[in-house]
Amino acid sequence: MAGNIWLSTADGNYATASNWSLGHVPIASEDVIIPARSPSIVSGLDQSTVAIGGLYVKDGYDGTLGDPSNSLSIAPSSLFFGGNGLSFIDINASNIDLPPHLCPVVSSVN
């Protein structure tokens, strides 16, 4: 799967270009891939104005995305979540398909 892969090793900032495999913060229509065992994303979290392609949190990801008071705010066209870490994600989309394994853990939809 081609896309922009999260590579951060230190700062955990989504908005830092060097934290991404393509050398830039994900842009419109680009898939965002968070690999297994990669570091947490804890800052630079308001990405709500960028309509990315898909957000793919791969099986085995055990980091944290955002926190209870500061969610990762994104606008993906699709979502795959295979991770088991804590995640606080605000999906800025009017319609999104969730994989069946994710539906039981959704507590509220705005």
C-alpha positions in Angstrom: 0.0 0.0 0.0 1.4 3.4 -1.0 0.9 6.3 1.3 2.6 8.6 3.7 4.0 6.5 6.6 4.5 7.7 10.1 8.2 7.5 11.0 8.7 9.6 14.0 11.3 8.5 16.5 11.3 11.4 18.9 8.8 14.2 19.0 5.5 12.6 18.2 4.3 15.7 16.3 1.9 14.9 13.4 2.7 18.3 11.9 6.5 17.8 11.5 7.3 17.0 7.9 10.4 14.9 8.8 8.2 12.5 10.8 6.6 11.2 7.5 8.1 8.9 4.8 7.3 11.3 2.0 9.0 14.2 3.7 5.8 16.2 4.2 2.8 16.2 6.4 0.0 14.2 4.7 -1.9 16.2 2.1 -5.4 15.9 0.5 -6.3 12.4 -0.8 -3.1 10.9 0.5 -3.4 7.7 2.6 -1.9 8.0 6.2 -0.3 4.8 7.5 0.5 4.3 11.2 2.7 1.1 11.4 2.8 -1.4 14.1 5.1 -0.6 17.0 5.6 3.1 15.9 5.8 6.0 18.4 2.7 7.8 19.7 1.3 10.8 18.0 0.8 13.4 20.7 1.0 16.9 19.2 0.2 18.7 15.9 -3.2 17.0 16.1 -5.5 19.5 14.4 -5.5 18.3 10.8 -9.2 18.7 10.2 -8.9 20.9 7.2 -7.0 18.3 5.2 -9.2 15.7 3.5 -6.8 12.8 3.6 -7.4 9.5 1.7 -7.6 6.7 4.3 -6.3 6.5 7.8 -4.7 3.0 8.4 -3.7 2.2 11.9 -2.0 -1.1 11.4 -2.3 -4.3 13.4 0.1 -4.3 16.3 0.1 -0.5 16.8 0.1 0.0 20.6 0.9 3.7 20.8 -1.4 6.6 21.6 -3.1 8.8 19.2 -4.0 12.1 20.8 -5.3 12.3 24.4 -8.7 12.8 26.1 -8.4 16.6 26.0 -6.7 16.9 22.5 -7.9 14.4 19.9 -6.3 13.7 16.5 -8.7 15.7 14.3 -8.8 14.4 10.8 -11.0 14.1 7.7 -10.4 10.6 6.2 -12.3 9.1 3.4 -11.9 5.7 5.0 -10.6 4.3 8.3 -9.0 1.0 9.2 -8.0 0.6 12.9 -6.1 -2.6 13.7 -4.2 -1.1 16.7 -4.8 -1.8 20.4 -3.3 1.4 21.9 -5.4 4.3 23.3 -6.8 6.5 20.6 -8.7 9.8 20.7 -9.8 10.6 17.1 -12.2 13.2 16.0 -13.3 12.2 12.5 -14.3 15.3 10.7 -16.5 13.5 8.1 -20.2 13.4 7.3 -20.1 9.8 6.2 -17.5 7.1 6.8 -17.6 3.3 6.6 -16.2 1.6 9.7 -15.0 -2.0 9.5 -17.2 -4.4 11.5 -14.6 -5.2 14.1 -14.5 -1.5 15.1 -18.2 -0.9 15.5 -18.6 -2.5 18.9 -16.1 0.0 20.5 -17.7 3.2 19.1 -19.2 4.9 22.1 -20.7 8.0 20.4 -21.0 9.5 17.0 -21.5 13.3 16.6 
